[in-house]
Amino acid sequence: MLEIASAEGVYIYTRDGKRYTDLISGISVSATGHRHPDVLRAIHEQLDHYLHVMVYGEFVQGPQVELARKLCSLLPPSLDSVYFVSTGAEATEGALKLAKRATGRTQIVGFENAYHGSTHGALSVIGDEYFRRNYRPLLPGVSHLRFNEPEDLQYITTETACVIAETIQGEAGIVVPDPNWLKLLRRRCDETGALLILDEIQTGMGRCGSFMAFEQFGVLPDILLLAKGLGGGLPLGAFISSNQLMKNLSHDPVLGHITTYGGNALCCAAGLAVTHLIASEQLDKRALVLEQIIRTKLKHPAILEIRGRGLLLAAVFENQQIAAAVMEKCMQNGLITDWFLFAPHCLRIAPPLTITDRELTEALEIFLSACQH
């Protein structure tokens, strides 16, 4: 286990003085790298004003307002109301509550091999019984369909409150759906009155080659989930919907969702700097350029396939044993990669969006060397 001393850019340094290239961004958290100067500047400036002052929503706080305004300016007009929370799991919880409150329904549809968090509600909708079984009973009325299977969409009915899906499945090993399937899913939700929740906790914030991955598929969610890369290394998440839909949380009860630390001023200041960086430097577009470098250079008989979009990729190996051996060799040679919860035969390639061509090339050379048996 690594004992961390410091981190800067794409590098992590341990107490024994060894340098590691972070090829996974702390699981897609460090979108703009570690300690980006713009993010640090925003944090330092906010430190001079205030930290926590009140439970979320009771006072008007500039960092929250500015970040919400910036996010909405980059999203479709219907996604114009932001509720900040602390984590991706809490974003999931808030979205599920909003869907049940808005529709008056209780049934929820998720997908096999999906991951949405580890709290009880989020755990209820993740798509793997291994992680659920020892915590039952969980939320009632939850069913899991096969991802990317059109025939399963018939099980979304007029009793369904919401369907929650990752735009691109992450922990399944970066599974990109057929664009037509996502459109069919959107259509089925429209036909039945179910709300569509798209989880972009890993795929959002420019990582897949557009600000949000759903932009590439011609679909629009009713509720959008964000976290991970949003906070620049600080704990920040959000669920976003239309103002009309979000108003359902303002009555019956009057406080439909409560969070103490959600929208923390320091976290929102960092998030605003991250969002500005991604937009102004077009880091989403650069992710597509870097993807092609990876696909061009990362060729080896042991690598069966490179799956994914932008800088959310998976190197697919024949089995878990080979993937584990490659991961271990990478670590020995100063490169951090990782496996996936539901796809241990795959390794994660998701570096900071700010990684340079040279840094990426050096990382890929280490990765290729580790593939030698």
N, C-alpha and C positions, 0 to 999 in steps of 0.2 A: 504494500500500500504506500502511495506517495505521501510524503509530508511536505506540504507546500510552504514555500518561503515568500514567493512573490509571483506576479504575472504581469506581462506587458505585451500588448499587441497580440500576436498569435502564439506567444511563448509562455510557458509555465516553468518556474524554477523551484527546485526542491531544496530542502535544508542541506543536503550533501553537495549542493552546487551544480547539479545536473540540469540541463535545459531540455524541455520537451516541447515539441510542436503540437498545439492543440488542434487536432483534426476533427473534433466533434463539438467545439464551442460550448462545452459544458452542457451537452444535449440541447443545442440550438439556442442557448441563452445569450452567449456573448456574440451577438450578431455583428457588432462593430468592434470586436476584439476586446481584449482586457485593458481596462483603464484608458480608454480613448481620451485624448486631451479635451475634446469638446464636451464629453460626458462628465469628466472630472470638473471642468470649469463650471458646468451647470450645477453640479452637486455642491461645490464650494460656495457658489453664489447663494444658493438656497439655504445653506447652513447658516449664513449670516442673517437670515430673516426669521425662519421658524421651522420646527419639525412637526410633530403631531400637536394639533390644537383642539380637535374635537372629532367625535364619531363622524364617519363619512356622510356628507350631505347636509349637515346642520349649519355649517358656515360656508361662505363662498371663498374658495382658495384659488388663487391665481394659477398655480401650476396645473391643477386639475382642469380648470377651464381652458387654459391654453392648449394642453395636450388633447383634450376632447375636441376642441375646435380644429386642431391640426389633423387629427385622425379623420374626422368627418369630411374635411376638405379633400382627402385622398380616397374616400370611399364613395360608393354610389349614394345618391340623394336619400334613398329609403333607409339607409343606415346612419341616422342622424342623432341618435341618443346613446350616450356611453355611460355605463355603470362600471366604475373601477373597483377592483377587488385586489387581493394579494397574490393569488395563485391561479394556475390553470384549473385545478380541481374546484376552487371556489367559483370560477367563471362557469364551469359546468353546472354546479349546484344552482347558481342563480338563474341560468338559462332554463333548466328543467322546471324550476319553480315558476318562472315567468310563463312558460308554455302551458303549464297546468292551470295557472290562474287565468290566462287569456282565453283559453279554449273551454274551460270547464270540464275537460276530459282528464283521464288519469293514465291511460295506456301509453307506453313509451316504446319506441322501436330503436334498437341499436344494431350493430353489425359484428359478426364474428371477427376476431383478431383486432378489434378496435381498442384503443387506450384513451381514456379521458380523465384519469386521476384515481386517487386511492381513498377518498372519503366515501361514506356509505352510499350516497346517491351516485357519485361518479363510478364507484365500484360496481354498482348495479348495472350500469350500461356498458362497461368494458366487455370485450368479447372473448373472454377466456375463463372457463370454469375453474381452472387451477388457482387463479387468484381470488375467485369469489367464494369458493366452497366452504372455507373455514369461518366465514363471516355472516352466513345466513342466520336469520332471515334478512333479506335486503329489500329494496323497494318492490312492491307487488306490481303486477301488470307490465313487466318489462319482457320483451321478446327480442331475439337476435336473429337477423337475416344474414344471408351470404352476401358479402360485398361484391359488387360488380356483376350480380346475377339478376337480369331483368325479370325473370319469372317469379322471383321472391317478392317483388314490389306489390303483388296482389294482396299481401298480408298487411299492408298499410290500409287502414279502413277509417270510416267515419267515427270510430271510437278512439282513434289514435290522437293523442295530444301533440306529439312531436316525434320527429325522426332526427336522431343525432348521428352525424357521420363526420369522419375526417375527410377533407377534400382529397388528400392523398394519405393513405394509411401509413403511419410512421412505424410503430413497433411491430407491424406485420412484415417489416423489411422493405419499406418504401414501395408500396403497391399503388401504382397510378391507375385510376379507373378509366374505362372507355368513356370519352366525353359524352357519347350518346346516352350512356347509362345514367350519368349525373343529370342530364336533361330529363330523362324518363322519371328519375326520382323526384325532381322538382315538379314535374307535371302531375305525378301521382299525389304529391302533397297538396297541390292546388285542387285536384279533384275531390279529395277527401276532407279538406280543411285542416289538415295537420300542418304544424309549423315545421320548417326545415331549419335545424341548427347545424351549421358547419363549424367544425372544430379546426381552427387554423393556428392552434397553439404552437405547433412545430412548423407548419408550412407558411405562416404569415410573415410579415415584416421583411419582405423582399427575398426571402430565402429560396423560393422556387422560380425566380425569374420575373415575377411581377409583384406588386406590393402585397396583394393577396393571391393565393393560388387559384381561388375560384374565378378570377378574372380570365384565366386561360381556358375555362370550360363553358363559358356562356351561361352560367347559372348565377342566381342571386339568393343568398340565404335570408330567412326571416330574422334569425339571430346568429351573430358571429361571435366566436370565442377567440380571445387573444391572451397571450402570456409570454413566457420564455423570453424571446428576443425583444419584447416591448420595453423591459425595464433596464436594459443596458447593464445587467449584472445585479440589479436590485429587485426585490420581490414585487412584481406588479402584474396584474392580469385585468381583463375586462370582458364583459359581455355587452354587445352592441346590437341595437335593433332600431326600429322606427320610434319616434317620440310617442305616437299613438299607442303602439304596443307596450312600450315601457311604462306608460301611465297606469297600467294595471297593477303595478307594484306600489302605487301611491294611496290605495284605499282598500279596505276590507282584507287585511288590516291596514292601518295607516302607514306602517313601516313594513312593507312587503318583503324587503330584504335588508338586512343590517350587517354592516362590517365596520369594525373598529379601525383597522389599519389600511383597509382598501383605499386606494388613491392617496397614500401617504405623500406629503408634499415633496419630500426628497426623491422618492421613487418617480413621481410624475415629472419632476424637473429633469431627471436622467432620461426618462422616456421621451420627453419632448426633444432633447438633444439627439437621441437615437433616431427618432422619426425624421427630424430635419436632415440628419446625415444621409439616411437612406434615400430620401427624396432628392436632396440637392446634388448628391454625388452619383445618383442613379445606380446605387449598389444592386438593385434588383436586376437591372440590365447587365451589369457586370457579372452577376452570378451565372448568366447564360454563357458568357464568354469563357468563364472559368470551368463551367461544366464541359465544354468542348475540349479544353486542355486535358481535363481528367480522362475523358473518354478516349482521347487520342493516345495519351501516354500510358494509361493504366491497362495494359494488355499483357496477359500472362495465361498460359494453359490452365492454371489453377483457378483463375477467375472465370466463372461460367457466364457472368452477365454483370453489367452495371445498370441498376434500376434507379429511376427517379427523375427529378427535374431540378435544374439550377444547382444549388449547393446543398441539396438534400438528396444524397445518393446512398445506395447500398451496393457493396461488392458481394456478389453471390458466390459461395463456394459449395463443393459437393456435399459437405457435411459439417456438423458442429466441431468435430475434432480438428479438421483442417483450419477452420476459421479461428479457433482458439489458439492454435499453434502460431498462426500468422499474427494474431493480436499480441501474443506474448513476445514474439520477435520484434515487432514494432516498438513495444514498450522498452525492450532492452536497448534499442537503438535510438531512443529519444522521440518516439512518435506515439501520440495518444489516439487510439481508435476504440471502438466498442461494438458489442453485439446488440441485437434487438430482443426484446422480451419474448416475442412470438416467432422470431426467426433467428435462432442462435447460429445458423449456418451462414449468416450474412454479417458484414462489418460496415459500420457507419462511416460515411465520408461527408462531413458537414462542417467545414472550417468556418471561421469568421468571414463575413462578406468582404472584409477589408484586406484579406490575405493578398500578398503581391504574387506576381507570376513566379518570381524566383523562389519565394517561400513555398509556394505550392509545388513547384517542380522538385525542390529538395525533399519535401514530404512524400511525394509520389515515388521518388527513387528509393526511399527507405521502405515504403510499402511494397514495392516490387521486389526488393531484396528479401523482404520477409517471406515472400511467396515461394522462394527457392527451397526445395526439399532435398 
